[in-house]
Amino acid sequence: MTTNETIVVVGGGVSGLTTGVVLLEAGLPVRLVAEEIPGRTSLAAGAMWGPYLVEPWAKVREWSLASLDVFRQLAEEGGAGVRMVSGVEAARHPVETPPWSELLPDFRQADSSELPDGFVSGHRFTVPLVDMPVYLDHLLHRFRNLGGEVEQRAVHSLDEFVDASAAVNCAGMGAAELAADDTLRPIRGQHVVVENPGITEFFSEDTGLSPDLVCFYPHGNRVVLGGTAIDGDGDLSDDAAAAKGILERCAAIEPKLADGRVIEHRVGARPTRSEVRVEADSHRGRVPLIHNYGHGGAGVTLSWGCAREVAQFAASFR
């Protein structure tokens, strides 16, 4: 360790903020540096707990379970934008039971009466739903109350922090340049937020690898409708045609949504790679570096588990 004990966390999304909180709670001083705080992609998330399309499973399982425990506690305490909500994930074709089902005690096969018209299989379960603007505000306040420092600016190199004891790369898509990782790619996601016409349960369609998703997540007087998953597209501008398609697909499942007043559009770029990267980088010299990025669309789901692993790495540098 250097004489300056501060750890710099690069990235202001859910991974960066959660990592900062965990490090502070471990007694380590932290400075969070990012251009966007909170990060736009995290703000755009739905967000429902679920370790979808991320590897390696052995680690993803443990990271997801750790986060699930924290979210259950936050839902019980209230005030953080987290609630335990029941709902259905359905498909228009037979689907296998996902491996993460074992982590949910009430996971079961849905009855045919619980499936929308045209669907032939599905599952019912209860998971955390996270109202991201509220939750990210909760994390930021928690970070500051623990004594964390915030520096809002662009970061051009991980070598900028020569006076830190360690740097943690939670830069999301920014890690492609900062970590010279050409395996990292964006998957564009878009949501439409509407006034809630009385929806109390979530719905998600298993659409496989289709770029057109169907899901809706109720958050009090609002419902987040999704979505899109356009591989390789990092454009963060609103797409009116995509928004129209989202509204139509969701209203076909729940007609109450057909006339919902649109409140806002949200767009983000999921930072995706073949495997989530949480590791110490032994190839860099000056300052110890820890990576925590590449979570795809499961950043919220993995956030607490990954942050705790980062803290273990950080403790080993002391």
LINMOZI-V844376 format. One record per residue. N is the residue number from 1. PSI is psi in whole degrees, 0 to 359 (none if undefined). OMEGA is omega in whole degrees, 0 to 359 (999 if undefined). NEAR is the number of other C-alpha atoms within 8 Angstrom. Layout:
[[N PSI OMEGA NEAR] [N PSI OMEGA NEAR]]
This chain:
[[1 151 176 8] [2 178 178 7] [3 333 174 5] [4 114 185 8] [5 355 185 10] [6 134 173 11] [7 132 178 13] [8 125 174 14] [9 123 181 15] [10 116 180 14] [11 129 184 18] [12 17 176 17] [13 195 184 18] [14 326 179 13] [15 314 180 15] [16 314 181 14] [17 317 179 15] [18 318 178 12] [19 318 178 16] [20 317 179 15] [21 314 182 13] [22 319 179 12] [23 318 178 13] [24 319 180 14] [25 341 175 8] [26 3 177 7] [27 16 182 6] [28 130 178 10] [29 140 187 11] [30 139 169 14] [31 124 179 13] [32 127 181 16] [33 124 179 15] [34 154 178 13] [35 324 179 10] [36 122 178 11] [37 108 359 9] [38 163 180 12] [39 144 185 11] [40 318 182 10] [41 320 177 11] [42 321 178 12] [43 332 184 13] [44 349 186 13] [45 159 186 10] [46 299 0 12] [47 134 180 10] [48 135 176 10] [49 132 177 12] [50 119 182 8] [51 69 184 12] [52 132 168 6] [53 43 176 6] [54 146 181 13] [55 163 2 10] [56 141 189 8] [57 319 183 7] [58 317 178 7] [59 319 180 8] [60 321 179 12] [61 312 182 10] [62 318 178 9] [63 316 182 14] [64 319 181 15] [65 320 178 10] [66 316 179 10] [67 321 180 13] [68 318 179 11] [69 317 180 8] [70 315 182 9] [71 324 176 10] [72 320 179 11] [73 317 179 8] [74 322 178 12] [75 322 179 14] [76 321 181 7] [77 324 181 6] [78 163 174 9] [79 354 183 7] [80 1 181 9] [81 17 181 12] [82 131 176 14] [83 150 173 12] [84 121 187 10] [85 139 177 11] [86 156 178 10] [87 192 186 10] [88 136 166 15] [89 124 188 11] [90 163 180 14] [91 155 179 13] [92 9 180 8] [93 161 179 7] [94 137 179 7] [95 153 177 7] [96 158 176 4] [97 127 182 5] [98 152 182 5] [99 334 182 5] [100 355 180 9] [101 330 181 8] [102 342 182 7] [103 351 185 6] [104 114 187 10] [105 335 183 5] [106 13 180 7] [107 130 179 11] [108 165 175 7] [109 136 181 8] [110 143 173 11] [111 155 180 6] [112 330 180 7] [113 343 181 5] [114 356 183 7] [115 142 175 13] [116 162 177 7] [117 137 178 4] [118 354 180 5] [119 142 185 11] [120 348 180 11] [121 163 179 14] [122 173 180 13] [123 149 176 11] [124 139 180 13] [125 170 179 11] [126 129 181 11] [127 166 174 10] [128 133 166 14] [129 134 186 13] [130 118 176 12] [131 99 195 11] [132 316 178 13] [133 319 179 7] [134 316 184 9] [135 317 179 12] [136 324 175 13] [137 321 176 9] [138 314 180 10] [139 318 182 11] [140 318 177 10] [141 319 179 8] [142 318 178 9] [143 312 182 13] [144 321 180 10] [145 335 177 7] [146 359 178 9] [147 9 179 9] [148 144 177 14] [149 146 179 8] [150 128 177 8] [151 110 184 8] [152 106 178 9] [153 165 177 8] [154 145 175 7] [155 125 184 10] [156 343 180 6] [157 144 176 6] [158 352 176 10] [159 1 180 7] [160 339 193 7] [161 56 184 9] [162 341 182 7] [163 3 181 6] [164 160 176 13] [165 332 177 14] [166 158 175 14] [167 141 179 15] [168 122 183 13] [169 98 176 14] [170 41 192 15] [171 4 179 12] [172 229 179 11] [173 337 177 12] [174 341 180 7] [175 340 178 14] [176 318 179 12] [177 315 185 7] [178 325 181 10] [179 7 182 7] [180 48 183 7] [181 98 182 9] [182 3 174 6] [183 349 181 7] [184 131 181 12] [185 153 178 12] [186 147 166 13] [187 109 186 15] [188 132 177 17] [189 137 179 13] [190 138 175 16] [191 155 174 17] [192 129 180 16] [193 127 181 13] [194 164 173 13] [195 141 183 11] [196 118 179 12] [197 10 179 7] [198 20 179 5] [199 130 180 8] [200 344 181 6] [201 153 177 10] [202 160 171 13] [203 139 177 11] [204 133 176 10] [205 135 173 10] [206 99 183 7] [207 11 180 9] [208 229 182 4] [209 15 179 4] [210 144 175 7] [211 347 181 8] [212 109 182 9] [213 160 176 12] [214 115 178 13] [215 153 170 12] [216 138 186 12] [217 113 181 14] [218 133 176 13] [219 83 180 9] [220 239 183 6] [221 10 178 7] [222 156 174 10] [223 132 176 14] [224 120 181 13] [225 138 178 16] [226 170 353 14] [227 198 176 13] [228 156 175 13] [229 82 186 12] [230 105 186 9] [231 130 177 9] [232 0 182 8] [233 117 179 9] [234 12 180 9] [235 127 183 6] [236 14 178 8] [237 153 179 5] [238 143 177 8] [239 106 185 6] [240 321 180 6] [241 319 178 6] [242 318 179 9] [243 318 178 12] [244 318 179 8] [245 321 178 8] [246 312 180 17] [247 317 182 12] [248 318 181 9] [249 319 181 9] [250 321 180 15] [251 333 177 11] [252 331 177 7] [253 316 182 7] [254 97 184 8] [255 336 179 8] [256 335 184 9] [257 351 186 11] [258 324 185 9] [259 17 181 5] [260 134 179 10] [261 128 181 6] [262 128 180 8] [263 316 181 8] [264 165 173 7] [265 142 180 10] [266 134 179 12] [267 136 176 14] [268 171 179 15] [269 106 181 14] [270 123 181 14] [271 109 193 15] [272 138 174 13] [273 174 184 11] [274 326 176 7] [275 143 173 9] [276 139 181 14] [277 105 172 9] [278 102 184 11] [279 157 171 9] [280 139 182 9] [281 103 184 9] [282 357 183 7] [283 352 181 4] [284 145 189 8] [285 286 195 6] [286 298 185 6] [287 134 176 12] [288 136 184 13] [289 135 177 12] [290 132 178 15] [291 142 176 13] [292 80 183 15] [293 177 180 14] [294 32 185 13] [295 358 181 15] [296 226 179 13] [297 13 183 9] [298 25 182 12] [299 316 178 11] [300 314 183 9] [301 322 185 14] [302 354 195 14] [303 310 185 15] [304 321 178 15] [305 316 179 13] [306 320 180 12] [307 322 179 15] [308 326 176 10] [309 322 175 9] [310 317 180 15] [311 325 177 12] [312 318 176 8] [313 314 182 11] [314 320 180 10] [315 329 182 7] [316 343 180 6] [317 347 187 8] [318 none 999 5]]
